[in-house]
Every structure is written in C-alpha cells, then in structure tokens.
Amino acid sequence: MKFRLSDRQVGVLFMLPLLVAVGVFLVWPIAEAVRLSFVRYNPLRPDEQPFVGLDNYIFVLEDPLFWESFSQALVWTGWSTVLQALIGVGMALLLHQPLRGMNAFRGLLLFPYIVPTVVIALNWRWLFNAEIGIVNHLLLSAGIIEDRIAWLSTPNMAMGSAILLNVWKYTPFVVIVVLARLQTIPTELYDAAKVDGAGALRRFRDITLPQLAEVLAVVIVFRTIWTFNKFEEIYLLTRGGPGTSTYNLALYAFDQSIANLRMGVGAAAGVIMLLLLLAGSVLYIRVSGFGREDKAA
C-alpha cells in the first residue's frame, strides 16, 4: 500500500521550516522578553529571578530619561522617515525616466544599502570631524561658514548628522520599492491624461500619487518600525551624546539591560516599544486606508 500525502499535508510540510524559524527567532524571543519584564533578573545571578509584577514597567514609566529618550526617538524617526519618503519618491521618478545611463545609476543606488553600518558610521565620524572632517573643509573653502562646526559635539547638529546618515543609507530601499511600483503603472493612463491636456504636475497628482498610495503606506510603516528600533547608527556615531541629545529608546533599553544589568527593566522598555509601534502602525494603516476594500466595487 502506497503512502500518499494530500495537498494540504504537503503544504503544511513545506511550511514547517518557516514555522519553526518563526517560532525560534520571533515568537520565543518576544515571549522571553515579556517574561523577563515581570521579574528582577541580574545576569550575574541567573538563578535569582523573583517575580516583581509591574515594578519594572513602573520604573520605566517614572524614569525621566525614558520620556526624554521617547521624545528624541520621535524626532529621529519622524524626520528620517519623512525625508526618506520624499527623497525616495523624487529619485524614483527621476530613475523612471527613459534616459541613457539610467541602468547604471540604478545599480549604484544600492551601494549605501549594502555597505555595513559600522563602515558607514566610522566614515561619517571622519567626514563630520570638527577639525579634520571633509565637510567643514568644503564649507569653509566655499565660504558658506566662517568657523568650524562641531557636528557631533553639538546637540542639534549631532541629531541632524545621525538623521542624515540614516536617510543616506536607507533611502535606496524606498527608491527600489517605489520604482518597482512606477514600472507597473499603465502608460495608457498618462497618454490619456496628455490628450486631455493635463500637465506634468497634474499627472503626478491624479495618476502617479494615487497609484503609489498603498506602496508608500507599506514603506512608511516599515521604515518607521525599523528606524524607531534602530540602535547601531546612533550608538556607533554618537553613543547617544553629546549628553543625552541623541539618546533614543533602543539605547535606553540597551543601557538598562547591559550597562546597568537590569534585564527586567530593559525587557520592559522593549515591550513598551513593541506596544507603541504596534499601536502606531495600526493607527496609521487605518487612517491611511491601506487594505481597505473599495466600497464602490
């Protein structure tokens, strides 16, 4: 008697590796973080994990540094995401033009995205060095500034430099996604609009932008989540300084867990970040109307 699997069983069999990977690398870490957030855990004494209830969450919510980090995380995430979306759409529109050499530019576009973050951060520290940095040298030579600017030692400048690094590295992701969507828009729509006398601005407003709406909604959600959770760029560039001027929630959770050995507090901060991102993403998707069925259909 031959043993034969049904189509459903074959489907489950093919999905099994993915389910195992999701369980090991996603579900289990989240569950462990939630568990740690309710205990007092010091990695130097791993056998002692007394249950403390909501004490870790109360500590985090009463900590002024947490709220300072939260406000700076909003600035870091908001400016980074908005600039990536605007520059990404603009570059995608340029690269969508049927001009000679565009394929080469599209290939070069991936360069910032594939370079390791540590390499970019170290180069950025050299570029923005107050004494020997090329940025100050070029600005001084052009007569734009009269004195050297301490880019990474001045609070506002340090945050701006970190945002600029994030925009430079991750804008290519936005460009690639938007460009892929642009290439699927039927050219007949633009031809009909030209016949009706619509100019370039009106074609962008009435055809291109509505066609990009759902893609931009997904891109903004993803970039917001990834940027809000970003740790390595700021840590490598400024260590959260000067002072705490570039200190975000990811650095706060890291310092509580590693530097202060309060794993429970760090886990509580991480869970709060997860809830904030979940609530923000759901709210944005509902407001933007992404995934909403066309009632006229």
FISE-388519 format. One line per field, with one value per residue (C-alpha): residue in three letters; z, y, x; residue number from 1. Coordinates in pm, 1 decimal, always signed. Example, Ala and Ser with C-alpha at 12.3 -4.5 7.8 and 13.67 -1.06 7.14 Angstrom:
BEGIN
fido	(ALA; SER)
up	(+780.0; +714.0)
north	(-450.0; -106.0)
east	(+1230.0; +1367.0)
roke	(1; 2)
This chain:
BEGIN
fido	(MET; LYS; PHE; ARG; LEU; SER; ASP; ARG; GLN; VAL; GLY; VAL; LEU; PHE; MET; LEU; PRO; LEU; LEU; VAL; ALA; VAL; GLY; VAL; PHE; LEU; VAL; TRP; PRO; ILE; ALA; GLU; ALA; VAL; ARG; LEU; SER; PHE; VAL; ARG; TYR; ASN; PRO; LEU; ARG; PRO; ASP; GLU; GLN; PRO; PHE; VAL; GLY; LEU; ASP; ASN; TYR; ILE; PHE; VAL; LEU; GLU; ASP; PRO; LEU; PHE; TRP; GLU; SER; PHE; SER; GLN; ALA; LEU; VAL; TRP; THR; GLY; TRP; SER; THR; VAL; LEU; GLN; ALA; LEU; ILE; GLY; VAL; GLY; MET; ALA; LEU; LEU; LEU; HIS; GLN; PRO; LEU; ARG; GLY; MET; ASN; ALA; PHE; ARG; GLY; LEU; LEU; LEU; PHE; PRO; TYR; ILE; VAL; PRO; THR; VAL; VAL; ILE; ALA; LEU; ASN; TRP; ARG; TRP; LEU; PHE; ASN; ALA; GLU; ILE; GLY; ILE; VAL; ASN; HIS; LEU; LEU; LEU; SER; ALA; GLY; ILE; ILE; GLU; ASP; ARG; ILE; ALA; TRP; LEU; SER; THR; PRO; ASN; MET; ALA; MET; GLY; SER; ALA; ILE; LEU; LEU; ASN; VAL; TRP; LYS; TYR; THR; PRO; PHE; VAL; VAL; ILE; VAL; VAL; LEU; ALA; ARG; LEU; GLN; THR; ILE; PRO; THR; GLU; LEU; TYR; ASP; ALA; ALA; LYS; VAL; ASP; GLY; ALA; GLY; ALA; LEU; ARG; ARG; PHE; ARG; ASP; ILE; THR; LEU; PRO; GLN; LEU; ALA; GLU; VAL; LEU; ALA; VAL; VAL; ILE; VAL; PHE; ARG; THR; ILE; TRP; THR; PHE; ASN; LYS; PHE; GLU; GLU; ILE; TYR; LEU; LEU; THR; ARG; GLY; GLY; PRO; GLY; THR; SER; THR; TYR; ASN; LEU; ALA; LEU; TYR; ALA; PHE; ASP; GLN; SER; ILE; ALA; ASN; LEU; ARG; MET; GLY; VAL; GLY; ALA; ALA; ALA; GLY; VAL; ILE; MET; LEU; LEU; LEU; LEU; LEU; ALA; GLY; SER; VAL; LEU; TYR; ILE; ARG; VAL; SER; GLY; PHE; GLY; ARG; GLU; ASP; LYS; ALA; ALA)
up	(+0.0; -110.7; +136.9; -27.5; +123.6; +49.2; -96.1; +242.4; +414.0; +150.6; +204.4; +580.9; +527.4; +312.8; +565.4; +861.2; +830.1; +814.8; +1117.3; +1313.8; +1217.3; +1314.2; +1645.2; +1730.3; +1608.2; +1660.0; +1893.8; +2153.9; +2190.1; +2229.0; +2484.9; +2675.3; +2674.9; +2813.2; +3083.5; +3181.4; +3208.0; +3509.0; +3701.5; +3854.7; +3662.3; +3703.5; +3459.7; +3731.3; +3942.2; +3680.4; +3935.3; +4115.8; +3918.4; +4167.2; +4026.0; +4069.6; +3881.5; +3719.6; +3910.0; +3601.5; +3396.9; +3677.4; +3698.9; +3323.7; +3310.0; +3609.2; +3469.6; +3316.0; +3090.8; +2933.6; +2833.0; +2708.5; +2502.4; +2374.1; +2255.2; +2083.4; +1925.4; +1775.1; +1629.7; +1497.8; +1346.5; +1213.3; +1029.8; +899.0; +762.4; +606.8; +435.3; +310.6; +164.4; -6.3; -142.3; -232.7; -437.5; -610.1; -700.7; -816.5; -1050.7; -1196.1; -1238.3; -1404.8; -1695.6; -2017.8; -2031.9; -2133.5; -1844.7; -1602.2; -1554.4; -1422.8; -1175.1; -1058.8; -985.6; -797.7; -595.6; -396.8; -274.2; +51.9; +133.7; +107.2; +289.3; +653.7; +906.0; +1107.2; +798.3; +721.6; +1083.5; +1107.9; +777.5; +889.5; +1207.2; +993.2; +745.1; +1025.5; +1244.2; +1363.9; +1299.6; +1005.4; +856.4; +485.2; +540.3; +737.3; +489.7; +190.6; +363.4; +473.5; +125.5; -31.8; +216.2; +344.1; +705.3; +884.3; +1177.0; +1207.1; +1317.6; +1586.2; +1408.6; +1652.4; +1968.7; +1944.5; +2042.8; +1744.3; +1496.0; +1634.7; +1588.8; +1240.3; +1146.7; +1272.4; +1075.8; +765.6; +799.3; +830.7; +529.7; +315.2; +396.5; +374.4; +108.0; -158.8; -6.3; -65.5; -418.1; -513.4; -386.0; -538.0; -868.8; -892.8; -849.5; -1102.1; -1366.5; -1328.5; -1384.2; -1730.0; -1972.0; -2123.6; -1819.1; -1887.1; -2261.3; -2194.7; -1947.2; -2204.0; -2460.4; -2205.3; -2164.4; -1817.3; -1731.1; -1551.1; -1205.8; -1259.9; -1397.4; -1085.6; -856.8; -1029.7; -1156.4; -1003.8; -641.7; -612.3; -772.8; -518.4; -215.4; -93.9; -158.9; +30.7; +319.7; +349.0; +307.9; +574.9; +821.5; +763.9; +775.3; +1090.9; +1267.5; +1157.0; +1236.1; +1574.5; +1672.3; +1527.2; +1767.3; +1578.5; +1381.7; +1684.4; +1909.1; +1663.8; +1567.9; +1894.7; +2171.7; +2244.6; +2306.7; +2346.7; +2685.6; +2601.3; +2296.4; +2057.4; +2316.5; +2184.0; +2327.4; +2174.7; +2353.9; +2673.2; +2663.9; +2582.5; +2868.1; +3120.5; +3016.5; +2955.3; +3127.2; +3437.7; +3443.8; +3484.0; +3233.8; +3357.0; +3315.1; +2970.2; +2872.4; +2999.3; +2787.9; +2487.2; +2542.2; +2570.1; +2240.7; +2082.4; +2201.5; +2084.9; +1738.5; +1715.7; +1815.1; +1585.7; +1287.7; +1329.5; +1366.5; +1059.5; +844.9; +949.8; +885.0; +550.1; +437.5; +329.5; +263.3; +277.5; +28.2; -242.3; -146.6; -499.9; -626.4)
north	(+0.0; +330.9; +615.2; +938.2; +1283.2; +1507.3; +1853.2; +2006.5; +1784.1; +1868.5; +2238.3; +2201.0; +2006.5; +2283.5; +2546.4; +2359.3; +2500.4; +2853.7; +2792.5; +2655.1; +2955.0; +3199.5; +3022.1; +3015.0; +3360.6; +3563.8; +3411.7; +3275.9; +3598.6; +3806.1; +3564.0; +3562.1; +3943.1; +3959.9; +3705.9; +3896.4; +4219.2; +4075.4; +3954.5; +4104.4; +3945.8; +4012.4; +3812.8; +3783.3; +3590.7; +3400.0; +3164.8; +3453.8; +3573.6; +3688.2; +3790.4; +4166.3; +4218.6; +4563.1; +4711.4; +4717.3; +4894.8; +5146.5; +5212.7; +5276.2; +5500.0; +5705.6; +5747.7; +6098.0; +5957.3; +5722.5; +6009.9; +6213.6; +5913.7; +5872.5; +6233.8; +6208.6; +5877.5; +6054.7; +6328.4; +6073.2; +5851.0; +6125.7; +6327.0; +6016.6; +5860.9; +6179.4; +6265.7; +5909.0; +5910.1; +6250.0; +6193.8; +5832.9; +5924.9; +6206.0; +5981.9; +5704.7; +5946.4; +6053.7; +5696.5; +5603.7; +5835.7; +5659.7; +5828.7; +5685.7; +5555.8; +5512.3; +5142.3; +5231.7; +5478.4; +5217.4; +4979.4; +5243.6; +5325.6; +5004.4; +5098.3; +5276.6; +4999.8; +4714.8; +4880.6; +4759.7; +5010.5; +5009.1; +5114.0; +5397.5; +5519.7; +5526.8; +5713.7; +5951.4; +6029.7; +6120.0; +6326.5; +6530.5; +6560.5; +6920.9; +6951.2; +6727.1; +6646.6; +6699.9; +6856.5; +7151.5; +7182.3; +7208.4; +7453.5; +7672.7; +7664.1; +7765.1; +8049.9; +7911.1; +7905.3; +8112.2; +7881.6; +7505.7; +7335.9; +7067.4; +6844.7; +6553.7; +6757.3; +6997.3; +6855.4; +6974.5; +6911.7; +6561.9; +6462.3; +6612.6; +6423.4; +6095.3; +6156.6; +6237.3; +5909.5; +5713.9; +5892.7; +5833.4; +5463.2; +5367.0; +5595.2; +5337.3; +5095.6; +5347.5; +5417.8; +5048.7; +4981.7; +5296.5; +5245.4; +4889.5; +5022.4; +5302.3; +5049.8; +4871.9; +5179.6; +5151.1; +5408.7; +5439.3; +5642.2; +5903.1; +5905.3; +5969.6; +6245.7; +6414.1; +6404.0; +6576.4; +6848.2; +6750.7; +6886.7; +6701.7; +6821.9; +6724.7; +6382.1; +6325.8; +6435.7; +6249.1; +5936.4; +5871.4; +5960.6; +5756.7; +5459.1; +5488.9; +5536.1; +5175.3; +5119.1; +5436.9; +5327.4; +4999.6; +5172.3; +5430.7; +5165.3; +4952.5; +5242.9; +5379.8; +5044.8; +4986.0; +5341.7; +5356.2; +5037.0; +5148.2; +5116.8; +5074.3; +5401.1; +5627.6; +5406.5; +5396.9; +5763.9; +5947.6; +5688.1; +5882.6; +6207.7; +6474.1; +6421.4; +6252.3; +6464.6; +6165.5; +5910.3; +5704.6; +5420.1; +5147.7; +5291.7; +5325.3; +4957.2; +4857.1; +5058.2; +4931.6; +4570.6; +4568.0; +4867.8; +4867.5; +4488.7; +4545.0; +4289.1; +4313.3; +4690.5; +4665.1; +4399.9; +4618.9; +4908.0; +4675.3; +4557.3; +4918.7; +4995.0; +4697.0; +4816.3; +5173.0; +5054.7; +4816.7; +5087.2; +5344.8; +5107.4; +5004.4; +5368.3; +5477.7; +5193.5; +5273.1; +5645.3; +5594.1; +5346.5; +5085.9; +4749.5; +4895.0; +4735.4; +4958.6; +5009.4; +5100.2; +4762.4)
east	(+0.0; +148.5; +164.1; +49.7; +22.1; -271.6; -218.6; -293.1; -36.0; +225.9; +155.4; +195.1; +518.8; +665.3; +557.5; +704.5; +1062.5; +923.8; +700.4; +995.0; +1210.3; +934.9; +886.2; +1257.8; +1359.7; +1040.3; +782.0; +1024.1; +1231.6; +914.6; +773.4; +1103.7; +1117.4; +764.5; +857.7; +1172.9; +976.0; +790.4; +1096.7; +1409.1; +1693.4; +2065.0; +2281.2; +2549.4; +2297.3; +2094.2; +1932.5; +1762.6; +1461.4; +1196.1; +860.7; +809.1; +484.3; +462.3; +757.1; +979.7; +713.3; +653.9; +1028.6; +1046.5; +739.3; +858.1; +1209.4; +1257.0; +1530.3; +1275.4; +1048.2; +1342.9; +1450.1; +1095.1; +1071.7; +1410.0; +1308.8; +1007.1; +1229.1; +1480.4; +1210.6; +983.9; +1247.8; +1425.5; +1106.2; +969.2; +1297.9; +1342.2; +990.3; +1025.1; +1375.9; +1296.6; +990.7; +1179.8; +1472.7; +1240.4; +1063.0; +1398.7; +1522.8; +1193.0; +1269.6; +1380.3; +1720.3; +2055.1; +2265.5; +1976.6; +2054.6; +2399.7; +2251.1; +2001.8; +2288.5; +2488.1; +2178.1; +2218.7; +2566.7; +2463.3; +2215.5; +2467.7; +2759.2; +2782.5; +2652.4; +2974.4; +3172.1; +2929.6; +2927.9; +3307.7; +3334.5; +3062.0; +3258.1; +3556.1; +3352.0; +3191.6; +3501.9; +3524.6; +3898.4; +3989.0; +3647.6; +3595.4; +3252.2; +3389.9; +3677.9; +3443.8; +3209.6; +3498.9; +3653.5; +3321.9; +3279.0; +2948.4; +3069.5; +3333.2; +3413.1; +3436.0; +3114.5; +3125.7; +2876.8; +2887.9; +2951.4; +2657.2; +2313.1; +2109.6; +2389.4; +2450.5; +2087.0; +2082.5; +2400.0; +2251.9; +1930.8; +2134.2; +2325.1; +2000.6; +1849.1; +2158.6; +2172.0; +1805.1; +1658.8; +1761.7; +1509.6; +1231.3; +1356.5; +1363.4; +1011.4; +860.1; +1043.5; +911.1; +556.5; +609.2; +707.5; +372.5; +154.4; -8.6; +130.1; -217.8; -323.6; -56.4; -131.4; -499.3; -413.7; -186.9; -466.1; -690.5; -428.0; -303.5; +41.2; +319.3; +212.5; -149.0; -48.4; +159.5; -123.5; -407.3; -230.6; +111.0; +38.4; -284.7; -107.9; +174.7; -52.1; -58.7; +311.9; +400.6; +178.4; +370.9; +709.0; +631.9; +514.8; +824.9; +1067.8; +901.9; +933.4; +1291.4; +1404.9; +1231.1; +1413.8; +1748.4; +2037.5; +2362.8; +2374.5; +2335.6; +2548.6; +2837.8; +2809.6; +2742.5; +2689.3; +2369.1; +2559.0; +2654.8; +2497.1; +2169.2; +2082.1; +2066.1; +1959.9; +1666.4; +1458.9; +1674.9; +1980.2; +1776.5; +1676.9; +2037.1; +2188.3; +1934.1; +1996.3; +2373.2; +2530.9; +2308.8; +2246.2; +1871.2; +1749.4; +1392.1; +1382.8; +1539.5; +1285.4; +1000.9; +1130.9; +1143.1; +786.3; +667.8; +845.2; +670.2; +328.9; +396.2; +496.9; +201.7; -46.5; +113.5; +121.3; -242.8; -349.6; -153.8; -288.5; -646.2; -603.5; -427.3; -694.0; -439.7; -600.3; -949.9; -1181.8; -1318.0; -1679.4; -1767.9; -1651.0)
roke	(1; 2; 3; 4; 5; 6; 7; 8; 9; 10; 11; 12; 13; 14; 15; 16; 17; 18; 19; 20; 21; 22; 23; 24; 25; 26; 27; 28; 29; 30; 31; 32; 33; 34; 35; 36; 37; 38; 39; 40; 41; 42; 43; 44; 45; 46; 47; 48; 49; 50; 51; 52; 53; 54; 55; 56; 57; 58; 59; 60; 61; 62; 63; 64; 65; 66; 67; 68; 69; 70; 71; 72; 73; 74; 75; 76; 77; 78; 79; 80; 81; 82; 83; 84; 85; 86; 87; 88; 89; 90; 91; 92; 93; 94; 95; 96; 97; 98; 99; 100; 101; 102; 103; 104; 105; 106; 107; 108; 109; 110; 111; 112; 113; 114; 115; 116; 117; 118; 119; 120; 121; 122; 123; 124; 125; 126; 127; 128; 129; 130; 131; 132; 133; 134; 135; 136; 137; 138; 139; 140; 141; 142; 143; 144; 145; 146; 147; 148; 149; 150; 151; 152; 153; 154; 155; 156; 157; 158; 159; 160; 161; 162; 163; 164; 165; 166; 167; 168; 169; 170; 171; 172; 173; 174; 175; 176; 177; 178; 179; 180; 181; 182; 183; 184; 185; 186; 187; 188; 189; 190; 191; 192; 193; 194; 195; 196; 197; 198; 199; 200; 201; 202; 203; 204; 205; 206; 207; 208; 209; 210; 211; 212; 213; 214; 215; 216; 217; 218; 219; 220; 221; 222; 223; 224; 225; 226; 227; 228; 229; 230; 231; 232; 233; 234; 235; 236; 237; 238; 239; 240; 241; 242; 243; 244; 245; 246; 247; 248; 249; 250; 251; 252; 253; 254; 255; 256; 257; 258; 259; 260; 261; 262; 263; 264; 265; 266; 267; 268; 269; 270; 271; 272; 273; 274; 275; 276; 277; 278; 279; 280; 281; 282; 283; 284; 285; 286; 287; 288; 289; 290; 291; 292; 293; 294; 295; 296; 297)
